[in-house]
Amino acid sequence: MQVIVNGEQRELPEGTTALQMLETLKVQPERVVVELNLTILKRAQLPGAVLKEGDRVEIIHFVGGGSPQAVLTDTPRMR
């Protein structure tokens, strides 16, 4: 079946769940949020969310970072 994942068409076997799709794409479920047809799925819903022909899936990755020298304070930094 054809589904659209992050704007690209993908071929997946009939009956593929959202969790299986992530496994196929080698994406760790705990590091992403999955949106299926404009609805955000809870992580517990991934194993039971069966994808259908034409579904639109967005996989949103968490990104962290910042400067290791950054310090959170209530006062502005002086240079």
C-alpha positions in Angstrom: 0.0 0.0 0.0 1.1 3.6 -0.6 1.3 6.0 2.3 2.9 9.5 2.5 5.6 9.8 5.2 7.0 13.3 5.8 5.9 14.3 2.3 7.3 11.3 0.5 5.4 8.3 -0.9 6.4 5.0 0.7 5.3 1.5 -0.1 4.4 -0.6 3.0 2.8 -4.0 3.4 -1.0 -4.0 4.0 -1.8 -4.1 7.8 1.4 -2.3 8.8 1.0 -0.5 12.1 2.6 2.9 13.0 5.1 1.1 15.3 6.1 -1.4 12.5 6.6 1.5 10.1 8.9 3.2 12.6 10.8 -0.1 13.0 11.1 -0.4 9.2 12.5 3.1 9.0 14.8 2.3 11.9 13.3 5.1 14.0 13.2 4.8 17.8 9.6 5.5 18.9 10.7 7.1 22.2 12.6 9.8 20.2 9.7 10.9 17.9 6.1 12.0 17.8 3.9 10.4 15.1 1.1 12.4 13.5 -1.4 10.3 11.5 -3.8 12.2 9.2 -3.4 15.4 11.3 -3.9 13.5 14.7 -1.0 13.1 17.1 -0.8 9.5 18.3 0.1 8.7 21.9 3.0 6.3 22.1 0.7 3.6 23.5 -1.4 3.9 20.3 1.4 3.1 17.9 1.1 -0.7 18.0 -2.6 -0.6 17.3 -2.7 2.2 14.7 -3.0 0.3 11.4 -2.1 2.4 8.4 -4.3 2.5 5.4 -3.8 3.3 1.7 -3.3 7.0 1.2 -2.6 7.8 4.9 -0.4 10.8 5.7 2.1 10.3 8.4 4.5 12.9 9.8 7.4 11.8 12.0 8.6 14.7 14.2 12.0 14.2 15.7 13.0 15.7 19.1 16.1 17.8 18.8 18.1 19.0 21.8 21.1 21.0 22.1 22.6 24.3 22.9 25.9 25.5 24.0 27.7 23.5 26.7 28.8 26.9 28.2 25.2 28.1 28.4 24.1 28.7 32.0 20.5 29.4 32.9 20.3 32.3 35.3 18.0 35.2 36.2 20.6 37.8 35.4 22.0 38.8 32.0 25.6 37.7 31.2 28.3 40.4 31.1 31.1 40.1 28.5 
